[in-house]
Amino acid sequence: MFKNYITVALRNLWKNKVFSIINIIGLSIGISAALVIFLIVEYDFSFDKFEKDNDRIYRVVTNMKFAGNPFLMGGASSPLGIAVKTELTGLDAVAKFQMFSGKGDVAIQTTSKKTAVFKSQGGIIFADGDYINILCYKWLAGSRQTALNEPYEVVLTEEQAKKYFPDQGFNSIIGKQVIYDDTIKTFVSGIVSDITQNTDFKFRQFISLQTIPSSAGLKANYSWDEWGSFNSSSQLCLKLTQGNTVANVEASLKRILKKYNKETNNDGKNTTDFKLQPLSDIHFNSTYGAFYSATVSKPTLYGLLAVAAFLLLLGCINFINLTTAQSSQRAKEIGIRKTMGGTKQQIRLQFLTETFFITVIATLLAVAVAPMLMNIFGNFIPAGLHFSLIKQPGIIIFLIGLIITVCLLSGFYPAFILSNFNPVLVLKNQAYRSTANTRRTLVRRGLTVFQFFIAQVFVMATMITAKQINFMINTDLGFKKDAIINFSTPYNQDPKNGGSKQLVLLNQLKAMPGIQMVSQGEAPASMGWGSSTMTYEDGKKKIQTDVRQKQGDTNYLKLYHIKLLAGREPLPHDSLEEYVINETYMHILGFKKPQDALYKVLNRQPIVGVMADFHAESMRKVIQPLVFSIRNRADRGFSFGIALSPQTPQGTTWAATIKKVEAAYKNLYPEDSFSYTFLDESISQFYKSEQDTSRLLKWATGLAVFISCMGLLGLVIYTTNQRRKEISIRKVLGATVAQIVSILSKDFIQLVIISFLIATPVVWWLMHAWLENFAYRTAISWWLFLLSGAVMVLLALLTLSIQTIKAATANPVISLKEE
């Protein structure tokens, strides 16, 4: 019996090649999308699941309010970790760690008494033994108990140890010197295994935390004793004992903060609270961030799952529509089977077998296409994600489950309908005398409407997303961003020598042709920023605010075309620093006019100017209070901004100028590589997640429209074949080609219009909710909906025309003779 099922299934696949191809392509697209999205979602949800008792591990984050405005940070003040370790009970581990803020140049003394230099090494933190224990590292050399107890010790991961000390045993590496940025001389005290599981804790070099307080420079740089200084580079992780609660620990943290910073939380509009963030939330929470690495939005992952489900469903709908539409061609076969004693269960199994064959073929095609899709959308695919059936047996299990699911979704309804045919009516050619045919037609119409509803949703969402991205990138940000490049000089140079090099470079750049203006200072909008609590007192009130800080030279505001509303630019200083504040800060301080803020005292320094607001961060966030001042220090690396002269028609001016800048840089810093960024391109990186989402939507839209149009093509092929006699009679009676095409297309176009009317309010609601994530957003224009509807009607007409024009122009004599 089963052999007969297979034989009949293969025969019908070959007999109905066009419909089989349409079904296979539709299902393979849905399955390949589901496979790729499964890999992405499974990868992201696997982060940080390997730590022992991970449900009891939390990160301390900071929730603040300034003038009633919330400000959230994924870090805590530096001294909190020491206070928690000495004063709090109910904790199994207290892991304070500090991000390394240097350039990361590493020098290793080799056996030949030569120094090997490794530039810009990442993954460096200051940490203690609790950090190593929480992350469950396996020790390969050194002592777990003492490896990070003393200053200037460092523990390396296996990969990093092999990189710095190739061809040496791990035990022989213990005691070897590792120098960071020419200033921090450490000795290897331990080597641990690499973490092979997915984690956001991607650090590979652990300098002992006690190194910071042992150096006055490091202590000041990392605000070691400053309770009022908050920075996301200062991290604190806690592992709670069994039975301890989050509420209990948060209350204790509040008491500690009040003990050491008595002025905090005295004003309801200016508050600071430490909260516990679960370890499982770090990878998905963009508000607090994940140690300078990218976070992933859970709604985005759920959206990906929805995209996969919809694309898979569209392929299944094609199968259902085309199979039920062809039911008349299989009616006699079913009637004979029933007459010969075939049961409903056997007939249903026959059709499910055919569905199974089509699904397996589609799955094999999807597996072949999946690596190509992953390459095409490489920017959206996580860097650590790979596709391998051999190394990832979970994929095979997923595909088997997918085949079964798709087979049941696609095949059950057609098998149920076809198996219910009355054999007597079938053999008398009266299978459709009852109203059941009408019901099946309504089902097909409903499924077609649903297909185009999904396609319309994707088209509209793609257009609105693109409009928002265009709005964010092209809106006036309050400063000039075009034709400006930025680069930085090496960090942590000798103060005297480093400052003189920067001055030489600055003067050389000013004299270069092709450069309009040069300024020292970090770009107005950048991924990183510094802030501190500033206090304003006028004798009656005291206002404490967390304020963003920008520093530069006297050309800074001019180069970036930042408008001064009142006052003047700050002047270089030796001791008395001068501030220019933005409009937002001016209003927080209670001033209505820019002139009113001039020469008021802020943090014992005068306010000499008020500048117009500009977007220093992504447009997802509201503009924060900000001050600008002149920076005189030369003991660290400094950023440069260069406004380039207009590009020539040949387009060679900028490239030539940048080469000259690089030559000047390399002359002063021969051991360092020169890298630069165009400011407008850097700003576009703020919206990488939105751009990735837009690319995904375009991909999903194209596939959804393609599947829907293929299904529509299959239905119109079947319809025109069924109505050949009617078309021929109409032509004989004088109907034109245009009239026949109109008659054949009218019903299908009505279905597309109905899908448009249903999709419009749904998309408006969904996109309105999405745009609420942005403090500054575009309007949802009515013309976008009309345009997307017109596009879908046009695509449907083009799809229909492939077959309707062919049917309308066919020779009617041939069709009538066949009848």
N, C-alpha and C positions, 0 to 999 in steps of 0.2 A: 504493500500500500504506500509506504513512504517513498519507494522508488518511483511510483506513479506520480506522486505529488511533485517530486523533483523534475521528472520528465515534462509534465504539463506546465510547470512553472517556467522552465527554460524555453519551452515552445512559445508560451505567451509573451515572454520578454522579447524574444526575437521577432515575433509577429507584430508586436506594437512597438517598434523600435523608437519612433519619435516620442511617444508618451513615456517609454522607459527611460530614455535619455533625459527628458525633462524631470522626471521623478528622481533619477540618480543625481543629477546636478544639483537640484534643489536640496535634497537631503545631504549631499556631501558638503555643500556650503554651510548648512546649519551644523552638521557634525564637526567640521573643521573649526568653526567658530567656537563651538562648545568645548572642543579639546584644548584650543589655545587659551581660552578664558579659564578653563579648569586649571591649567598649569599656573596661570598668573595668580588666581585666587588661592589655590592650594599653597603656593610659594609664600604669599604674604601672610597667610594665617598660620604658617608654621614658625614664625619668628618667636624666639625666646621661650620655647616650650621645654627646653632641655634642663634648665636650672632646677635643682632640687628644691621642692616646696616653693615653686615659683608663684603660687597664689598668695604667699605671705611676704613677697618682696615688693617694695614700693620705692618710688623716687619722690623726694621732697621738692615741691614746686612752690612758687610764690604768686599769690593773688593780691594785687594792690589796687587801690583806688586813689586817684588824684583829682580833686575838685569834682568828685562823683563819677569820674570816667574810669572804667575798669582797665587795668593793665596787667597782663598775665605773663609769667616768665617761667621757663623750664629749668630754673636753678635756684640757688639760695645764697644768702650772704656767707662769706667764707668762714667766719668764726662759729657758725652754727654747728658744724660737724664736730668740732672739739667739745663744745658745750653738751651736745647730745650724748657723746661717748662717755663723758664724765658724770652727767647728771641724770640721765634717763635710764629707767629699768624697763624690763619687758621686751628687750630686743636681743635677738640672737646674733646680729651683726650690724655694724655701723660702718658703711663704706663711703668715706668722703674721697672724692677725686677731683682733680683740677685739670682742665684742658690746657695743654701746652700752647702758649701764645707766641712762641718764637717762629722763626722761619723753618726750623727743623733740619738744618745742615748737621750732619753727623761725621765726626772724624774718628778713624780707628787706626791705632798704631799697629802696623803689620810686623811680621817676624823679621823682615828685611830692613827694619828701622825706617821705613817709609810710611807716610801717612796716607791712608785711603780715605777719600772724602765722598760722602753720599749726600747729594743735594736734595733739599726739600722732602725729607722723609715725613710721612704722616703717621697717624695712629699713636701719638705720644701723649701720655698723661702722667700726672703726679698721683700716686695711689698708695694704699697700704695693703696689708695682708688680707683684710676683710674683703676687699674688692676681688682679689684672686679667689678667695673661698666662695663668695657668692656666685661667681661665674663658673665654678666647678672646673677650673683648669687642672690638668694633670701635671704634676711636677716631674720633670725629666732630670733636673740637676739643681742643687742648692737645697736650702732648708725652708720648708713651708712656714715654720714658726718664726724664723729670724730674718728671712731674705730681704724684707723691706722695713726693718725696724730702725736702721740708722740712716742719717743723711747721706746723699750722694751714692746711693745704691740703685741699681737698675735691674729689673727682671725683663728678659726678652722672650718672645714667643719663639717656637722652633723655627718658623720660616725666617724671622728676622735674624736669629742667631746664625743660621746658615748663610744668610746674605752678608753679614758683617764679618763672619769668621768661617769662610769656606774650608772644607776638608779638615775641620778640627772636631774632636770629640766634645760632647757637651760639658763633661767635667773639666776638661782643659780650658774651657772658655771662662769658667768661674774665676773672678779676680781680674779679668782683662778690662782695660779702660775704654770707655765710650764717652766722647766729648760732644756736647750739644751746643751748637751755635758759638763755638770757641770759648764759651764762658762756663758752662756747667760740666764739670769733670766728674763722671760717675764711674763706678766699677761694677761689673756684672756679678750679681749675687744669686741669680737663679735663672733657670730656663723652664718654660712651661710649654705644653703642647698647644698647637693651634686649635681654635674652635672650628669644627667642621660643620656644625649646625648653623642654621640661619639665625642671625642675631644683629641687633643694632649696636652692640658693644664691640665695635670693630677695631679695638686698640691693640697694638702689638708691642709697645714699649712702655714699661711702667717704672718711672723714676720714683724713688721713695718720697712720700708726702712730706716727711720731716726735712727734706731739702729746702723747702720754701721758707720756713721760719729761721733756718740757719743762715740765710743770706738776706742782708738788708735790702738789696735791690729787688730780689724776688718777692720778699715780704711786702714791699710797697707796691710792686707791680700787680700782685694778685690780691691786694686789699685784705691782707690776712686777718687784721684785727678790726676791720671796719664793718660794724653791724648795719650801718646805713647805706652800704654799697651793695648793689645787687647786680649780678652778672650771670648770664646763662652758661658761662664757662666753669662756674663753681657748682659742682654736682654733689648730691648726697643721696645715697641709697640705704634703705633700712630693711632688715629682715625681722619681722615681728615674731615674738615667741607664740607658741600655740596658745590660743585663748585670749591674747591681747587684741584690742579692737582699734580700728582706724580712728574712731572718734576720740578715744582715750589718748592716743599718741598726738593727734592734732591739738588737743587741749593742752598737753604738756609743752608742745612746741610754742604755742601762744604764750604760755607763762614764761618760757625761757626768753623769748623775744622781748617781752615787757620788762624782764629783769635787767637785760643788758642794753635796752634802748627804751628808756622811760618815756621819751617823747612820742613814741609810736602809738597809734590808735586812740589818741585823745580827741580826734575830730572824726565824726561819722563819715565825712566826705573824703577824708584822707586816711586810708587804712592799709595795713599790711598783715597778711595771714599766710602761714605755711600750710600747705595741703599735701596729702599723700596721693600720688598717682600710681595706680597698679602697674606692675611690670607689663602686663598684657596690653595696656593702653598706649605704651610709648610709641610703638610702631605706627599707630593710627591717629595720633593726636598732633595735628599741625600747630595748634595753639601753643603748646609747650615745646615742640620740636623733639628730635631724636638725635642728640649729640652731633649736630651739624650735618647729619645725613638726612636723606629725603624720607618724609613720612608718607603714608598711604591713607587715603580717605576710605573708611568703611562704606559710606554711601556710594562711593565710586565703584568699589568691589561688588556691592550688591547691584549697582547699575550694570556692571559687566555681566553678572549672572542673568539679569533680566534681558540684556541684549542677546546672550547666547540662547536663552529660552525662547525668545521671540523668533530668532532666526531659525531655530530648530522647529518651532511650531509652524512657521511659514512653509518650510519644506514638507512637513506632515500634511498641512492643509492642501498643498498641491497634489499630494498623493491621493488624499481622500476625494478631492474634487474630480480628478481625472479618472479615478477608479470607478466612482459611482456614475460619472457621466458615460462611461463605456459599458455600463451594466447591461444595456440592451444587446450588446455584441456577445455577452457571455450567457444570456438568458437561456438559450436552447441547450447549451452545455450543462447548465445547472438543472434544467428540466429533465434531461436525459439521465443525469446522475441520480436524481431523486427517483425517477421511474425505475431505474435499475437497482434501487434499494439503498442509495446513499443517504446517510443521515445529515442533519444540520451540522452536527459537530465535525463530521468528516469534510463537509464542504467548507466550513469555516477554517479548518486546519489547512485545507488546500490553499485558500487565499492568504492565510497567515504565512504559509511557506513561501509563496511568491513575494510577499512583503519582506520576509526575512532575507531572501536572495538579493533583492534590491538594496536593502539596508546594509548588508555585508559589503556589496560592491561599493556603495556610497562611502562606507567607513574606510575601506582600503584606499579609495581615492582621497578621502579627507586626511588620512595619515600621510599620504604622499605630499599633499598640499601644505600641511601644517608647518613644516620647517620653512617653507617659502614665505608663508604669512608672518612667521616670527622674524624673518630677516627684513621683510618689508616694513614692519612696524617695530623695528629694533629700538627706537627711542622710547616706546611705550613699554617694552618688555623689560623687566628688572634685569640688572647686569648679571646676577647670580643664577638666573633661570636658564635651564637647558632642557632639551627634548631628546630622550633616548628610551626606546622601548626595552632595550636590554638592561640598562642601569636603573630604570624606573618602572618596576613591575606594577606599581599602582596605576600607571596609565593603562595597562592591559585590562586590569580589573574595571577601571572606569569605562573603557570602550565596550567591554562585554555588557556592563550595565546599561550603557547608552544604546547599544544595539537592541537589547530587550525592550527598553522603554520606547524607543522610536518604532520598533516593530509593532508593539501593542497600540501606541497612539495612532499610527498610520493605518494599520491593518484591521483593527477590531471593528470599527464602524462599517467599512465596506464589506467585510466578511459577514457581519451580522445582517446587513441589508440584503446582500446577494443570496445568502442562504435561506432567506424567508420567501423567495419566489414560489408561487403556486405552480407546480409542474403542469397541471391541466391547462391553465391560462397561457403559460409559456409556449406550450406546443401548439396552441391555437392562435399564436401571435397576438394574444390579448393580455400580455404581462402588465401593460400600463393602463388598463382600463379603469382601475381604481384610482383613488385620490392619493395613493402612496407616492406616485411619481411627482405630484405637485409638492408634497412635503419634501421630497429629496431635492427638488429644484430650489425650494426655499432654503434648505440647508446649504446647498452650494452657493447660493447668492449671499447668504449670511457669512459663510467662510471667506468668500471673495471680498466682501466689505471689510471683514476683519483684517485680511491681508493688506489691503490698501490703507486701512486705518493705521496699522503699524508703520507702513512705509511713509505715510503722511507725517506721523509723529516724528520719525527720524529726520525727515526733510526739514520740518519746521524747527526742531530743536537744533539742528546743525546750523541753520541760518541765523537763529538768535544767538547761539554761542559765538559764531564768527563775528557777529555785530558787536557783542560785548568785548571780545578780544581786540577788535579793531578800535573800539572806543578807548580801552585802557592804554593801548600802545600809542595811539595818535592824539589823545587829548593833551592839551597844554598842561604840563606838569608844574609849571611855575618857574622853570629854568630851561636854559638851552641844552639840548642833548645831541644835536646833529653836528657832525664833523668834529667831534671831540674824542680824543683817545686818552686813556688813563693807564698808568703803570706805577710800580712802586720800586724804591731802592731797597737794598738788603736791610734786614732788621737787625737791631741790636749791635750796631757798629760802635767802635770807640767814640765817645761823645765828641771829642775835638776833631779827630780825623774824619769821622763820619759826617759831621756837620760841614767841614770844609769841602768834602767831596760833593755833597749835595749843592753847596753854593756854586762850585765850579760848574757842575752840570746845569744848574739853573741859568747861569750866565751864558753858557754855550748854547742852550736852547733858545734863549731870548734873541741871540744874534743870528739864528738860522733863518734863511729864506724859506718860505712855505709855512711858517708858523706865525699866526696872528698874535697869540698871547699864551703865556705859560703861567700856571699857578700851582703852588704847593698846597696839597690838601686833598682829603678823600672826597670822592664824587658826591654831589648832593643826594643821590639815591644809590644805595648799595645794600647788599645782602646783610652786612654786619653794621652795627652801630654801638655807640657807647652812651651811657646815661648815668646820671647821678641825681641825688636828692638836693634840690636847691631851696633856699629859704628867703622869702621876701617879708620884710617888716616895715610898716610905716608908722609905728607908734601906737596904732589902734588894733591892728590885726597882724597875725602871723600866718603866712601861707607856705606850706611845704608841698613841693611838687617834684615828681620824677621827671626829669627833663632830658631830652635827647641833646647830644652835643656834636657840633661840627667845628672843626678847626682848619684854618688855612692861612694864607698870607693876604697881603693887601690887594692882590689881583683876583682873589677868589670870587667875590660877588660880581665883579665885572665880567670875568671870563664866562661864568654860567648865566649871566644876564638876570641875576636875582634882584628884584626891584626893592629899593629902599622906600618905605612910606614916610619915614621921618628920620631926622638925625643924620648921622654919618657912619662911615665904615670905622671899625676899631683900628687903633694904631698899634704898632709893635710896642712891646712893653718889657721891662725888666722885672717889675714886681706887681704893679697895679694892672690887673687884667680888665679889659673892657668887653662888654657884651652887646651883641645885636640880637634881639629876640624876635620871634615870629608873631604873626597876628593872633594865633591861637593862644600862645602864652600871654600875650598882652591882655586878652579878654579874661583869662583865668586869674590874672593878677588884679582884675577889676577896673582896668582902664578902658574907656570908651573910644578915645581918640589916640592915634599913635603918638602925637606930641606930648600927651599927658604922661607917657611912660619914660620920657627922656630924662636922664640923669638921676633916676631913682636908683636905689642901692639894692643889688641882688647878690646874696652871698658875699657881702661887703665889697662888691665890685660895682662900678657904675654901668647903667644901661645907656649906651650912646646912640642906639639906632633901633628902628623897628622895620623888619623886612616883611614882604608879602609872603603868605603861606606858599609852600611848595611840597610836593609829595616826595618825602624821603623814603617811603616804603611802598609796598604794593597798594593798589587802589582798593584792595579788600578792606584796608584799615583806614580809620579816620586819621586826619593829620594830628600829630602829637605836639605838645609844647617843645620848642627847640631853641637853643642859643648857639650863636656863632661867635668865635673869638679867634684871635691871632695866636698861633702856636710858635713858640720860640725854641722849644726843645729840639735837639738834634741827636739825641742818644738812641733813637730808634729809626727804623725805616720810615720813609715818608712817601706819600703818594703824590704823583704829579698829574696835572691835567693840562692837555695841550689842545688849543683851538687851532685847527688846520685852516690854511688858506683855501679859498674855493678851488674845487677840482677843475682841471683843464678839460676841454672837449675830448682830448685823447684819453683822459682818465689815468694819467701817470703821476700827477703831482703828489698825491697822498703816499703812494708807494715809495717814491723817491725820498720824500721827507721822512717817512718812518725809518727808512734805511739809514739816513743820517743820524736820527735819534738813537737808533740801536748802536751805531758805530761810536757815538759819544759815550753811551752807557757802558759798552764793553771796554772802552779805553780806561774808564774809572773803576769798573767792577769786572775785571777780566775772568774771574772764576765763577761768575753768576750768569745764568741765562736771562735773556731779555724777553719779557712777555708783556703784551699790551691787550687792551680790549677797547672796542668802540663803545662809547657810553650808551648809545641807543640800543645796541645789541645786548649789553649787560642788563638794561631795564627790561627788555623783552623776556629775559630769563626769570623775572619775577612771576611770569604767567606761564611757566612751563607746564604746570599741571593742567591749566585750562587749554593750552595748545595741544597737549597730549589727548585731552578729552575731545577736543574738536576733531583731531585726526581720527580718533576712534569712532566718533559719530559719523564722520564722512565715510569711513570704511563700512560701518554698519548700515548707513543709509544706502550706499551703493549696492550692498548685498541684498538688503531688504527689497529695494526697488527691482533689482534684477530677478530675484526669486518670484516676486509678485507678478512681474511682467511675463516671466516664463509660464507661470500658472495661467495667466490670462490668455497667453498665446495658445496653450494647450486646450483651454476651454473653447476658444473661438475656432480652432481647427476642428474640434469635435462638433461644435454647433453648425458650422458651415457644411460639414460632411452630412449631418443629419437633415439639413435644409436645402440640399442641392436641387431637389425636385421643385421646391417652392421658388428658389432663385431662378431656375430655368423658366418656369411658367411666368413669373413676373417679367423676365426679359422678353419673352415672346409677346406678352401683352403691352410692351413698350416702355417698361421701366428703364431708366438710365443707370449707368454705373454709379453715379453719385447717390441716387435714391436708394439703390440696393445696399451700398456701403453704409448709408445713414441708417437704414432699417436694421442691419446686422450689428451696428456699433452702438445704437441708442441705449439698449438695455445695459450694456457693460459700462458705458460712460455714466449712466445714472448711478450705478454702484460706486464708482469712483467719487462722484459728487457727494453721495451719502456718507462715504468714509471721511471726506473732507469736513463735512458739517459736524461729524462726531469728534474728529481729532482736534479741531480748532479750540474749543473750550478746555479740553484736557491739556493740550500743550501750553495754553496761556497759564493755567494754574501751576503746572510743573515748572515752567521756566520762570514764572514770577517768584516761586519759592527758591529756585536756584540763585536768582539775582539778589535775593535778600542776603546772600553771603558777602556781597560787595558793598562797602560803604559808598562807593561812587559807581553808578551803573547807568547803562543805556536804557532807553525806553523801548518797550515792546511795541513796535509799530504795526499798525493794521495791515499795511501793504505787504509785510512779510508773509502773512497768512494767505493773502490773495495770490501772491507770487508762487508760493509753494503749491497751492491748489492748482494754479494754471500749469505749473511744470508737470504735475502728476497727470492732469488731463491730457496734456500734450504727449507725454510718454505713453499713456494708455492708447491714444489715437494712433501713434506710430506703431505700437505693438499690434493693434487691431488691423491696421492697414496692410500689414504683411500678408495676412490671410484673406481679409475681406475683399481687397481689390482683386486678388487672384481668383476668388470665387465669383465675384461680380463680372469679371471679364472672360470667364470660361465659356466655351461654346455650349449653349443650352441644348442643342440637338443631341450631344453625346450623353448628357445626363438623362434626358427623356427616353432615349433608346435603352439605356441601362435599366430604367424602371419597367 
